[in-house]
């Protein structure tokens, strides 16, 4: 069982579209589907859209399909982009 060491909620700091975009871009950079799904849930909470992840059948344990992820991102007002690495 995970031990909670802080009550910090990153959703509290996602107060602007720029902050949300930076947060999601950091998650996308991990290439970890579960972490990206979790980050989208944090954004949904920040935008007070409780239930978005559940409605899209997206959870931190799932490996979401790209179609589902894009649908959730669209509902949150963010999009997926590509950069040269």
PDB file of N, CA, C and O in Angstrom:
ATOM      1  N   UNK A   1       0.844  -1.174   0.000  1.00  0.00           N
ATOM      2  CA  UNK A   1       0.000   0.000   0.000  1.00  0.00           C
ATOM      3  C   UNK A   1       0.890   1.238   0.000  1.00  0.00           C
ATOM      4  O   UNK A   1       1.879   1.297   0.730  1.00  0.00           O
ATOM      5  N   UNK A   2       0.536   2.221  -0.817  1.00  0.00           N
ATOM      6  CA  UNK A   2       1.295   3.464  -0.925  1.00  0.00           C
ATOM      7  C   UNK A   2       1.077   4.311   0.325  1.00  0.00           C
ATOM      8  O   UNK A   2      -0.033   4.410   0.847  1.00  0.00           O
ATOM      9  N   UNK A   3       2.155   4.910   0.782  1.00  0.00           N
ATOM     10  CA  UNK A   3       2.083   5.779   1.950  1.00  0.00           C
ATOM     11  C   UNK A   3       1.988   7.225   1.476  1.00  0.00           C
ATOM     12  O   UNK A   3       2.818   7.666   0.681  1.00  0.00           O
ATOM     13  N   UNK A   4       1.001   7.960   1.946  1.00  0.00           N
ATOM     14  CA  UNK A   4       0.828   9.358   1.579  1.00  0.00           C
ATOM     15  C   UNK A   4       1.760  10.195   2.450  1.00  0.00           C
ATOM     16  O   UNK A   4       1.667  10.166   3.677  1.00  0.00           O
ATOM     17  N   UNK A   5       2.657  10.940   1.809  1.00  0.00           N
ATOM     18  CA  UNK A   5       3.617  11.753   2.552  1.00  0.00           C
ATOM     19  C   UNK A   5       3.284  13.234   2.486  1.00  0.00           C
ATOM     20  O   UNK A   5       3.920  14.044   3.160  1.00  0.00           O
ATOM     21  N   UNK A   6       2.302  13.592   1.688  1.00  0.00           N
ATOM     22  CA  UNK A   6       1.908  14.985   1.545  1.00  0.00           C
ATOM     23  C   UNK A   6       0.459  15.042   1.099  1.00  0.00           C
ATOM     24  O   UNK A   6      -0.035  14.129   0.437  1.00  0.00           O
ATOM     25  N   UNK A   7      -0.219  16.120   1.467  1.00  0.00           N
ATOM     26  CA  UNK A   7      -1.588  16.281   1.002  1.00  0.00           C
ATOM     27  C   UNK A   7      -1.662  17.229  -0.188  1.00  0.00           C
ATOM     28  O   UNK A   7      -2.735  17.727  -0.530  1.00  0.00           O
ATOM     29  N   UNK A   8      -0.512  17.476  -0.817  1.00  0.00           N
ATOM     30  CA  UNK A   8      -0.450  18.353  -1.993  1.00  0.00           C
ATOM     31  C   UNK A   8      -1.270  17.756  -3.132  1.00  0.00           C
ATOM     32  O   UNK A   8      -1.167  16.563  -3.418  1.00  0.00           O
ATOM     33  N   UNK A   9      -2.079  18.580  -3.774  1.00  0.00           N
ATOM     34  CA  UNK A   9      -2.872  18.165  -4.921  1.00  0.00           C
ATOM     35  C   UNK A   9      -2.475  19.033  -6.109  1.00  0.00           C
ATOM     36  O   UNK A   9      -2.750  20.233  -6.102  1.00  0.00           O
ATOM     37  N   UNK A  10      -1.832  18.458  -7.136  1.00  0.00           N
ATOM     38  CA  UNK A  10      -1.400  19.269  -8.274  1.00  0.00           C
ATOM     39  C   UNK A  10      -2.554  19.962  -8.992  1.00  0.00           C
ATOM     40  O   UNK A  10      -2.339  20.959  -9.681  1.00  0.00           O
ATOM     41  N   UNK A  11      -3.770  19.451  -8.842  1.00  0.00           N
ATOM     42  CA  UNK A  11      -4.921  20.086  -9.486  1.00  0.00           C
ATOM     43  C   UNK A  11      -5.096  21.519  -9.013  1.00  0.00           C
ATOM     44  O   UNK A  11      -5.609  22.361  -9.750  1.00  0.00           O
ATOM     45  N   UNK A  12      -4.671  21.803  -7.781  1.00  0.00           N
ATOM     46  CA  UNK A  12      -4.806  23.152  -7.229  1.00  0.00           C
ATOM     47  C   UNK A  12      -3.962  24.182  -7.977  1.00  0.00           C
ATOM     48  O   UNK A  12      -4.291  25.369  -7.978  1.00  0.00           O
ATOM     49  N   UNK A  13      -2.877  23.738  -8.612  1.00  0.00           N
ATOM     50  CA  UNK A  13      -1.988  24.653  -9.330  1.00  0.00           C
ATOM     51  C   UNK A  13      -2.325  24.790 -10.814  1.00  0.00           C
ATOM     52  O   UNK A  13      -1.712  25.595 -11.515  1.00  0.00           O
ATOM     53  N   UNK A  14      -3.271  24.028 -11.286  1.00  0.00           N
ATOM     54  CA  UNK A  14      -3.630  24.068 -12.706  1.00  0.00           C
ATOM     55  C   UNK A  14      -4.748  25.085 -12.903  1.00  0.00           C
ATOM     56  O   UNK A  14      -5.908  24.727 -13.104  1.00  0.00           O
ATOM     57  N   UNK A  15      -4.376  26.353 -12.842  1.00  0.00           N
ATOM     58  CA  UNK A  15      -5.358  27.429 -12.874  1.00  0.00           C
ATOM     59  C   UNK A  15      -5.418  28.164 -14.204  1.00  0.00           C
ATOM     60  O   UNK A  15      -6.225  29.080 -14.365  1.00  0.00           O
ATOM     61  N   UNK A  16      -4.583  27.782 -15.153  1.00  0.00           N
ATOM     62  CA  UNK A  16      -4.591  28.451 -16.456  1.00  0.00           C
ATOM     63  C   UNK A  16      -4.402  27.406 -17.554  1.00  0.00           C
ATOM     64  O   UNK A  16      -3.881  26.320 -17.303  1.00  0.00           O
ATOM     65  N   UNK A  17      -4.827  27.739 -18.768  1.00  0.00           N
ATOM     66  CA  UNK A  17      -4.608  26.808 -19.879  1.00  0.00           C
ATOM     67  C   UNK A  17      -3.125  26.493 -20.082  1.00  0.00           C
ATOM     68  O   UNK A  17      -2.771  25.373 -20.451  1.00  0.00           O
ATOM     69  N   UNK A  18      -2.263  27.476 -19.841  1.00  0.00           N
ATOM     70  CA  UNK A  18      -0.825  27.264 -20.007  1.00  0.00           C
ATOM     71  C   UNK A  18      -0.298  26.263 -18.974  1.00  0.00           C
ATOM     72  O   UNK A  18       0.521  25.403 -19.299  1.00  0.00           O
ATOM     73  N   UNK A  19      -0.766  26.377 -17.744  1.00  0.00           N
ATOM     74  CA  UNK A  19      -0.339  25.446 -16.691  1.00  0.00           C
ATOM     75  C   UNK A  19      -0.815  24.029 -17.005  1.00  0.00           C
ATOM     76  O   UNK A  19      -0.084  23.058 -16.806  1.00  0.00           O
ATOM     77  N   UNK A  20      -2.038  23.925 -17.492  1.00  0.00           N
ATOM     78  CA  UNK A  20      -2.583  22.615 -17.856  1.00  0.00           C
ATOM     79  C   UNK A  20      -1.781  22.010 -18.995  1.00  0.00           C
ATOM     80  O   UNK A  20      -1.437  20.829 -18.955  1.00  0.00           O
ATOM     81  N   UNK A  21      -1.480  22.814 -20.013  1.00  0.00           N
ATOM     82  CA  UNK A  21      -0.701  22.321 -21.156  1.00  0.00           C
ATOM     83  C   UNK A  21       0.679  21.855 -20.710  1.00  0.00           C
ATOM     84  O   UNK A  21       1.142  20.800 -21.144  1.00  0.00           O
ATOM     85  N   UNK A  22       1.338  22.618 -19.858  1.00  0.00           N
ATOM     86  CA  UNK A  22       2.670  22.233 -19.372  1.00  0.00           C
ATOM     87  C   UNK A  22       2.591  20.927 -18.585  1.00  0.00           C
ATOM     88  O   UNK A  22       3.446  20.056 -18.743  1.00  0.00           O
ATOM     89  N   UNK A  23       1.578  20.787 -17.747  1.00  0.00           N
ATOM     90  CA  UNK A  23       1.401  19.586 -16.937  1.00  0.00           C
ATOM     91  C   UNK A  23       1.192  18.358 -17.827  1.00  0.00           C
ATOM     92  O   UNK A  23       1.820  17.320 -17.621  1.00  0.00           O
ATOM     93  N   UNK A  24       0.314  18.485 -18.807  1.00  0.00           N
ATOM     94  CA  UNK A  24       0.036  17.361 -19.702  1.00  0.00           C
ATOM     95  C   UNK A  24       1.254  17.044 -20.561  1.00  0.00           C
ATOM     96  O   UNK A  24       1.556  15.873 -20.787  1.00  0.00           O
ATOM     97  N   UNK A  25       1.952  18.057 -21.040  1.00  0.00           N
ATOM     98  CA  UNK A  25       3.157  17.813 -21.836  1.00  0.00           C
ATOM     99  C   UNK A  25       4.218  17.065 -21.036  1.00  0.00           C
ATOM    100  O   UNK A  25       4.890  16.184 -21.572  1.00  0.00           O
ATOM    101  N   UNK A  26       4.372  17.407 -19.761  1.00  0.00           N
ATOM    102  CA  UNK A  26       5.315  16.677 -18.910  1.00  0.00           C
ATOM    103  C   UNK A  26       4.888  15.213 -18.793  1.00  0.00           C
ATOM    104  O   UNK A  26       5.726  14.314 -18.859  1.00  0.00           O
ATOM    105  N   UNK A  27       3.607  14.977 -18.621  1.00  0.00           N
ATOM    106  CA  UNK A  27       3.114  13.603 -18.520  1.00  0.00           C
ATOM    107  C   UNK A  27       3.341  12.851 -19.830  1.00  0.00           C
ATOM    108  O   UNK A  27       3.782  11.702 -19.820  1.00  0.00           O
ATOM    109  N   UNK A  28       3.044  13.495 -20.950  1.00  0.00           N
ATOM    110  CA  UNK A  28       3.244  12.852 -22.255  1.00  0.00           C
ATOM    111  C   UNK A  28       4.710  12.485 -22.463  1.00  0.00           C
ATOM    112  O   UNK A  28       5.024  11.477 -23.097  1.00  0.00           O
ATOM    113  N   UNK A  29       5.597  13.308 -21.927  1.00  0.00           N
ATOM    114  CA  UNK A  29       7.028  13.064 -22.070  1.00  0.00           C
ATOM    115  C   UNK A  29       7.511  11.815 -21.354  1.00  0.00           C
ATOM    116  O   UNK A  29       8.613  11.339 -21.625  1.00  0.00           O
ATOM    117  N   UNK A  30       6.713  11.280 -20.450  1.00  0.00           N
ATOM    118  CA  UNK A  30       7.117  10.071 -19.730  1.00  0.00           C
ATOM    119  C   UNK A  30       6.899   8.808 -20.550  1.00  0.00           C
ATOM    120  O   UNK A  30       7.506   7.777 -20.258  1.00  0.00           O
ATOM    121  N   UNK A  31       6.050   8.864 -21.566  1.00  0.00           N
ATOM    122  CA  UNK A  31       5.676   7.692 -22.361  1.00  0.00           C
ATOM    123  C   UNK A  31       5.052   6.591 -21.510  1.00  0.00           C
ATOM    124  O   UNK A  31       5.066   5.423 -21.899  1.00  0.00           O
ATOM    125  N   UNK A  32       4.510   6.950 -20.362  1.00  0.00           N
ATOM    126  CA  UNK A  32       3.885   6.009 -19.443  1.00  0.00           C
ATOM    127  C   UNK A  32       2.371   6.200 -19.517  1.00  0.00           C
ATOM    128  O   UNK A  32       1.833   7.181 -19.003  1.00  0.00           O
ATOM    129  N   UNK A  33       1.694   5.252 -20.160  1.00  0.00           N
ATOM    130  CA  UNK A  33       0.253   5.384 -20.391  1.00  0.00           C
ATOM    131  C   UNK A  33      -0.522   5.567 -19.095  1.00  0.00           C
ATOM    132  O   UNK A  33      -1.463   6.358 -19.047  1.00  0.00           O
ATOM    133  N   UNK A  34      -0.140   4.844 -18.043  1.00  0.00           N
ATOM    134  CA  UNK A  34      -0.859   4.963 -16.771  1.00  0.00           C
ATOM    135  C   UNK A  34      -0.662   6.351 -16.167  1.00  0.00           C
ATOM    136  O   UNK A  34      -1.600   6.934 -15.624  1.00  0.00           O
ATOM    137  N   UNK A  35       0.553   6.876 -16.261  1.00  0.00           N
ATOM    138  CA  UNK A  35       0.819   8.201 -15.711  1.00  0.00           C
ATOM    139  C   UNK A  35       0.087   9.277 -16.514  1.00  0.00           C
ATOM    140  O   UNK A  35      -0.432  10.234 -15.939  1.00  0.00           O
ATOM    141  N   UNK A  36       0.045   9.127 -17.827  1.00  0.00           N
ATOM    142  CA  UNK A  36      -0.674  10.081 -18.677  1.00  0.00           C
ATOM    143  C   UNK A  36      -2.162  10.056 -18.325  1.00  0.00           C
ATOM    144  O   UNK A  36      -2.795  11.107 -18.229  1.00  0.00           O
ATOM    145  N   UNK A  37      -2.715   8.869 -18.133  1.00  0.00           N
ATOM    146  CA  UNK A  37      -4.127   8.746 -17.741  1.00  0.00           C
ATOM    147  C   UNK A  37      -4.351   9.426 -16.396  1.00  0.00           C
ATOM    148  O   UNK A  37      -5.349  10.120 -16.206  1.00  0.00           O
ATOM    149  N   UNK A  38      -3.426   9.228 -15.464  1.00  0.00           N
ATOM    150  CA  UNK A  38      -3.531   9.872 -14.151  1.00  0.00           C
ATOM    151  C   UNK A  38      -3.492  11.393 -14.299  1.00  0.00           C
ATOM    152  O   UNK A  38      -4.279  12.102 -13.672  1.00  0.00           O
ATOM    153  N   UNK A  39      -2.577  11.890 -15.129  1.00  0.00           N
ATOM    154  CA  UNK A  39      -2.456  13.335 -15.340  1.00  0.00           C
ATOM    155  C   UNK A  39      -3.743  13.914 -15.916  1.00  0.00           C
ATOM    156  O   UNK A  39      -4.159  15.004 -15.522  1.00  0.00           O
ATOM    157  N   UNK A  40      -4.371  13.206 -16.833  1.00  0.00           N
ATOM    158  CA  UNK A  40      -5.637  13.676 -17.394  1.00  0.00           C
ATOM    159  C   UNK A  40      -6.715  13.713 -16.322  1.00  0.00           C
ATOM    160  O   UNK A  40      -7.576  14.593 -16.336  1.00  0.00           O
ATOM    161  N   UNK A  41      -6.674  12.767 -15.398  1.00  0.00           N
ATOM    162  CA  UNK A  41      -7.610  12.787 -14.279  1.00  0.00           C
ATOM    163  C   UNK A  41      -7.384  13.990 -13.375  1.00  0.00           C
ATOM    164  O   UNK A  41      -8.338  14.587 -12.875  1.00  0.00           O
ATOM    165  N   UNK A  42      -6.114  14.346 -13.165  1.00  0.00           N
ATOM    166  CA  UNK A  42      -5.783  15.530 -12.363  1.00  0.00           C
ATOM    167  C   UNK A  42      -6.323  16.780 -13.044  1.00  0.00           C
ATOM    168  O   UNK A  42      -6.880  17.658 -12.385  1.00  0.00           O
ATOM    169  N   UNK A  43      -6.158  16.863 -14.367  1.00  0.00           N
ATOM    170  CA  UNK A  43      -6.668  18.020 -15.108  1.00  0.00           C
ATOM    171  C   UNK A  43      -8.193  18.069 -15.015  1.00  0.00           C
ATOM    172  O   UNK A  43      -8.768  19.143 -14.838  1.00  0.00           O
ATOM    173  N   UNK A  44      -8.842  16.928 -15.131  1.00  0.00           N
ATOM    174  CA  UNK A  44     -10.306  16.897 -15.015  1.00  0.00           C
ATOM    175  C   UNK A  44     -10.741  17.414 -13.650  1.00  0.00           C
ATOM    176  O   UNK A  44     -11.713  18.161 -13.542  1.00  0.00           O
ATOM    177  N   UNK A  45     -10.017  17.012 -12.610  1.00  0.00           N
ATOM    178  CA  UNK A  45     -10.327  17.486 -11.260  1.00  0.00           C
ATOM    179  C   UNK A  45     -10.098  18.989 -11.168  1.00  0.00           C
ATOM    180  O   UNK A  45     -10.892  19.702 -10.554  1.00  0.00           O
ATOM    181  N   UNK A  46      -9.024  19.472 -11.769  1.00  0.00           N
ATOM    182  CA  UNK A  46      -8.717  20.900 -11.746  1.00  0.00           C
ATOM    183  C   UNK A  46      -9.802  21.708 -12.434  1.00  0.00           C
ATOM    184  O   UNK A  46     -10.104  22.831 -12.029  1.00  0.00           O
ATOM    185  N   UNK A  47     -10.382  21.135 -13.467  1.00  0.00           N
ATOM    186  CA  UNK A  47     -11.436  21.824 -14.202  1.00  0.00           C
ATOM    187  C   UNK A  47     -12.814  21.496 -13.640  1.00  0.00           C
ATOM    188  O   UNK A  47     -13.839  21.805 -14.249  1.00  0.00           O
ATOM    189  N   UNK A  48     -12.819  20.859 -12.456  1.00  0.00           N
ATOM    190  CA  UNK A  48     -14.057  20.487 -11.785  1.00  0.00           C
ATOM    191  C   UNK A  48     -14.966  19.663 -12.686  1.00  0.00           C
ATOM    192  O   UNK A  48     -16.175  19.887 -12.750  1.00  0.00           O
ATOM    193  N   UNK A  49     -14.369  18.719 -13.372  1.00  0.00           N
ATOM    194  CA  UNK A  49     -15.102  17.845 -14.276  1.00  0.00           C
ATOM    195  C   UNK A  49     -15.103  16.430 -13.710  1.00  0.00           C
ATOM    196  O   UNK A  49     -14.738  15.475 -14.396  1.00  0.00           O
ATOM    197  N   UNK A  50     -15.515  16.309 -12.457  1.00  0.00           N
ATOM    198  CA  UNK A  50     -15.553  15.004 -11.804  1.00  0.00           C
ATOM    199  C   UNK A  50     -16.315  14.013 -12.659  1.00  0.00           C
ATOM    200  O   UNK A  50     -17.381  14.324 -13.190  1.00  0.00           O
ATOM    201  N   UNK A  51     -15.771  12.840 -12.787  1.00  0.00           N
ATOM    202  CA  UNK A  51     -16.435  11.786 -13.536  1.00  0.00           C
ATOM    203  C   UNK A  51     -16.002  11.701 -14.992  1.00  0.00           C
ATOM    204  O   UNK A  51     -16.388  10.756 -15.681  1.00  0.00           O
ATOM    205  N   UNK A  52     -15.212  12.657 -15.486  1.00  0.00           N
ATOM    206  CA  UNK A  52     -14.786  12.609 -16.889  1.00  0.00           C
ATOM    207  C   UNK A  52     -14.020  11.323 -17.168  1.00  0.00           C
ATOM    208  O   UNK A  52     -14.302  10.636 -18.150  1.00  0.00           O
ATOM    209  N   UNK A  53     -13.068  10.995 -16.329  1.00  0.00           N
ATOM    210  CA  UNK A  53     -12.278   9.785 -16.552  1.00  0.00           C
ATOM    211  C   UNK A  53     -13.154   8.544 -16.490  1.00  0.00           C
ATOM    212  O   UNK A  53     -12.992   7.621 -17.288  1.00  0.00           O
ATOM    213  N   UNK A  54     -14.077   8.523 -15.545  1.00  0.00           N
ATOM    214  CA  UNK A  54     -14.954   7.362 -15.439  1.00  0.00           C
ATOM    215  C   UNK A  54     -15.874   7.253 -16.655  1.00  0.00           C
ATOM    216  O   UNK A  54     -16.096   6.162 -17.180  1.00  0.00           O
ATOM    217  N   UNK A  55     -16.403   8.385 -17.093  1.00  0.00           N
ATOM    218  CA  UNK A  55     -17.284   8.369 -18.267  1.00  0.00           C
ATOM    219  C   UNK A  55     -16.545   7.888 -19.510  1.00  0.00           C
ATOM    220  O   UNK A  55     -17.124   7.233 -20.377  1.00  0.00           O
ATOM    221  N   UNK A  56     -15.270   8.218 -19.585  1.00  0.00           N
ATOM    222  CA  UNK A  56     -14.470   7.792 -20.728  1.00  0.00           C
ATOM    223  C   UNK A  56     -13.845   6.422 -20.488  1.00  0.00           C
ATOM    224  O   UNK A  56     -13.073   5.930 -21.311  1.00  0.00           O
ATOM    225  N   UNK A  57     -14.189   5.808 -19.344  1.00  0.00           N
ATOM    226  CA  UNK A  57     -13.642   4.512 -18.959  1.00  0.00           C
ATOM    227  C   UNK A  57     -12.128   4.556 -18.910  1.00  0.00           C
ATOM    228  O   UNK A  57     -11.454   3.651 -19.402  1.00  0.00           O
ATOM    229  N   UNK A  58     -11.599   5.606 -18.317  1.00  0.00           N
ATOM    230  CA  UNK A  58     -10.169   5.820 -18.222  1.00  0.00           C
ATOM    231  C   UNK A  58      -9.783   5.846 -16.754  1.00  0.00           C
ATOM    232  O   UNK A  58     -10.348   6.611 -15.974  1.00  0.00           O
ATOM    233  N   UNK A  59      -8.828   5.018 -16.377  1.00  0.00           N
ATOM    234  CA  UNK A  59      -8.349   5.029 -14.994  1.00  0.00           C
ATOM    235  C   UNK A  59      -6.844   4.853 -15.004  1.00  0.00           C
ATOM    236  O   UNK A  59      -6.263   4.505 -16.032  1.00  0.00           O
ATOM    237  N   UNK A  60      -6.211   5.090 -13.869  1.00  0.00           N
ATOM    238  CA  UNK A  60      -4.759   4.990 -13.805  1.00  0.00           C
ATOM    239  C   UNK A  60      -4.274   3.550 -13.987  1.00  0.00           C
ATOM    240  O   UNK A  60      -3.099   3.332 -14.280  1.00  0.00           O
ATOM    241  N   UNK A  61      -5.157   2.572 -13.820  1.00  0.00           N
ATOM    242  CA  UNK A  61      -4.760   1.181 -14.014  1.00  0.00           C
ATOM    243  C   UNK A  61      -4.891   0.740 -15.467  1.00  0.00           C
ATOM    244  O   UNK A  61      -4.307  -0.267 -15.865  1.00  0.00           O
ATOM    245  N   UNK A  62      -5.641   1.475 -16.248  1.00  0.00           N
ATOM    246  CA  UNK A  62      -5.881   1.101 -17.634  1.00  0.00           C
ATOM    247  C   UNK A  62      -4.750   1.548 -18.535  1.00  0.00           C
ATOM    248  O   UNK A  62      -3.969   2.439 -18.199  1.00  0.00           O
ATOM    249  N   UNK A  63      -4.683   0.909 -19.684  1.00  0.00           N
ATOM    250  CA  UNK A  63      -3.829   1.360 -20.764  1.00  0.00           C
ATOM    251  C   UNK A  63      -4.792   1.923 -21.801  1.00  0.00           C
ATOM    252  O   UNK A  63      -5.243   1.190 -22.680  1.00  0.00           O
ATOM    253  N   UNK A  64      -5.119   3.219 -21.715  1.00  0.00           N
ATOM    254  CA  UNK A  64      -6.186   3.768 -22.554  1.00  0.00           C
ATOM    255  C   UNK A  64      -5.833   3.747 -24.038  1.00  0.00           C
ATOM    256  O   UNK A  64      -4.671   3.865 -24.427  1.00  0.00           O
ATOM    257  N   UNK A  65      -6.862   3.593 -24.841  1.00  0.00           N
ATOM    258  CA  UNK A  65      -6.647   3.673 -26.273  1.00  0.00           C
ATOM    259  C   UNK A  65      -6.412   5.129 -26.648  1.00  0.00           C
ATOM    260  O   UNK A  65      -6.825   6.037 -25.927  1.00  0.00           O
ATOM    261  N   UNK A  66      -5.758   5.345 -27.761  1.00  0.00           N
ATOM    262  CA  UNK A  66      -5.523   6.709 -28.221  1.00  0.00           C
ATOM    263  C   UNK A  66      -6.845   7.419 -28.477  1.00  0.00           C
ATOM    264  O   UNK A  66      -6.975   8.610 -28.195  1.00  0.00           O
ATOM    265  N   UNK A  67      -7.824   6.699 -29.007  1.00  0.00           N
ATOM    266  CA  UNK A  67      -9.131   7.291 -29.271  1.00  0.00           C
ATOM    267  C   UNK A  67      -9.754   7.822 -27.981  1.00  0.00           C
ATOM    268  O   UNK A  67     -10.268   8.940 -27.953  1.00  0.00           O
ATOM    269  N   UNK A  68      -9.709   7.024 -26.914  1.00  0.00           N
ATOM    270  CA  UNK A  68     -10.266   7.450 -25.633  1.00  0.00           C
ATOM    271  C   UNK A  68      -9.493   8.634 -25.076  1.00  0.00           C
ATOM    272  O   UNK A  68     -10.083   9.607 -24.604  1.00  0.00           O
ATOM    273  N   UNK A  69      -8.181   8.548 -25.131  1.00  0.00           N
ATOM    274  CA  UNK A  69      -7.343   9.633 -24.612  1.00  0.00           C
ATOM    275  C   UNK A  69      -7.620  10.931 -25.350  1.00  0.00           C
ATOM    276  O   UNK A  69      -7.754  11.979 -24.719  1.00  0.00           O
ATOM    277  N   UNK A  70      -7.709  10.883 -26.656  1.00  0.00           N
ATOM    278  CA  UNK A  70      -7.992  12.091 -27.432  1.00  0.00           C
ATOM    279  C   UNK A  70      -9.371  12.645 -27.105  1.00  0.00           C
ATOM    280  O   UNK A  70      -9.553  13.862 -27.059  1.00  0.00           O
ATOM    281  N   UNK A  71     -10.344  11.768 -26.877  1.00  0.00           N
ATOM    282  CA  UNK A  71     -11.695  12.223 -26.516  1.00  0.00           C
ATOM    283  C   UNK A  71     -11.681  12.937 -25.169  1.00  0.00           C
ATOM    284  O   UNK A  71     -12.308  13.985 -25.014  1.00  0.00           O
ATOM    285  N   UNK A  72     -10.972  12.379 -24.199  1.00  0.00           N
ATOM    286  CA  UNK A  72     -10.872  13.019 -22.889  1.00  0.00           C
ATOM    287  C   UNK A  72     -10.146  14.347 -23.012  1.00  0.00           C
ATOM    288  O   UNK A  72     -10.582  15.347 -22.443  1.00  0.00           O
ATOM    289  N   UNK A  73      -9.040  14.366 -23.753  1.00  0.00           N
ATOM    290  CA  UNK A  73      -8.290  15.610 -23.919  1.00  0.00           C
ATOM    291  C   UNK A  73      -9.146  16.684 -24.581  1.00  0.00           C
ATOM    292  O   UNK A  73      -9.091  17.851 -24.193  1.00  0.00           O
ATOM    293  N   UNK A  74      -9.930  16.296 -25.567  1.00  0.00           N
ATOM    294  CA  UNK A  74     -10.817  17.262 -26.220  1.00  0.00           C
ATOM    295  C   UNK A  74     -11.830  17.815 -25.224  1.00  0.00           C
ATOM    296  O   UNK A  74     -12.097  19.016 -25.208  1.00  0.00           O
ATOM    297  N   UNK A  75     -12.393  16.940 -24.392  1.00  0.00           N
ATOM    298  CA  UNK A  75     -13.357  17.385 -23.389  1.00  0.00           C
ATOM    299  C   UNK A  75     -12.719  18.344 -22.387  1.00  0.00           C
ATOM    300  O   UNK A  75     -13.390  19.215 -21.834  1.00  0.00           O
ATOM    301  N   UNK A  76     -11.418  18.174 -22.161  1.00  0.00           N
ATOM    302  CA  UNK A  76     -10.698  19.034 -21.225  1.00  0.00           C
ATOM    303  C   UNK A  76     -10.174  20.309 -21.883  1.00  0.00           C
ATOM    304  O   UNK A  76      -9.643  21.190 -21.206  1.00  0.00           O
ATOM    305  N   UNK A  77     -10.322  20.404 -23.195  1.00  0.00           N
ATOM    306  CA  UNK A  77      -9.873  21.608 -23.897  1.00  0.00           C
ATOM    307  C   UNK A  77      -8.387  21.616 -24.202  1.00  0.00           C
ATOM    308  O   UNK A  77      -7.790  22.683 -24.349  1.00  0.00           O
ATOM    309  N   UNK A  78      -7.778  20.429 -24.300  1.00  0.00           N
ATOM    310  CA  UNK A  78      -6.355  20.344 -24.648  1.00  0.00           C
ATOM    311  C   UNK A  78      -6.186  19.411 -25.815  1.00  0.00           C
ATOM    312  O   UNK A  78      -7.065  18.595 -26.095  1.00  0.00           O
ATOM    313  N   UNK A  79      -5.061  19.518 -26.506  1.00  0.00           N
ATOM    314  CA  UNK A  79      -4.824  18.667 -27.667  1.00  0.00           C
ATOM    315  C   UNK A  79      -3.428  18.057 -27.615  1.00  0.00           C
ATOM    316  O   UNK A  79      -2.576  18.504 -26.848  1.00  0.00           O
ATOM    317  N   UNK A  80      -3.206  17.057 -28.416  1.00  0.00           N
ATOM    318  CA  UNK A  80      -1.933  16.376 -28.506  1.00  0.00           C
ATOM    319  C   UNK A  80      -1.138  16.992 -29.649  1.00  0.00           C
ATOM    320  O   UNK A  80      -1.670  17.177 -30.744  1.00  0.00           O
ATOM    321  N   UNK A  81       0.125  17.310 -29.408  1.00  0.00           N
ATOM    322  CA  UNK A  81       0.976  17.858 -30.458  1.00  0.00           C
ATOM    323  C   UNK A  81       2.293  17.088 -30.492  1.00  0.00           C
ATOM    324  O   UNK A  81       2.590  16.306 -29.589  1.00  0.00           O
ATOM    325  N   UNK A  82       3.063  17.316 -31.527  1.00  0.00           N
ATOM    326  CA  UNK A  82       4.352  16.657 -31.663  1.00  0.00           C
ATOM    327  C   UNK A  82       5.449  17.703 -31.778  1.00  0.00           C
ATOM    328  O   UNK A  82       5.262  18.756 -32.386  1.00  0.00           O
ATOM    329  N   UNK A  83       6.597  17.395 -31.185  1.00  0.00           N
ATOM    330  CA  UNK A  83       7.778  18.234 -31.266  1.00  0.00           C
ATOM    331  C   UNK A  83       8.938  17.392 -31.763  1.00  0.00           C
ATOM    332  O   UNK A  83       8.944  16.171 -31.609  1.00  0.00           O
ATOM    333  N   UNK A  84       9.906  18.042 -32.353  1.00  0.00           N
ATOM    334  CA  UNK A  84      11.122  17.373 -32.763  1.00  0.00           C
ATOM    335  C   UNK A  84      11.976  17.142 -31.519  1.00  0.00           C
ATOM    336  O   UNK A  84      12.175  18.054 -30.716  1.00  0.00           O
ATOM    337  N   UNK A  85      12.479  15.916 -31.366  1.00  0.00           N
ATOM    338  CA  UNK A  85      13.326  15.620 -30.197  1.00  0.00           C
ATOM    339  C   UNK A  85      14.750  15.361 -30.612  1.00  0.00           C
ATOM    340  O   UNK A  85      15.602  15.096 -29.764  1.00  0.00           O
TER     341      UNK A  85
END
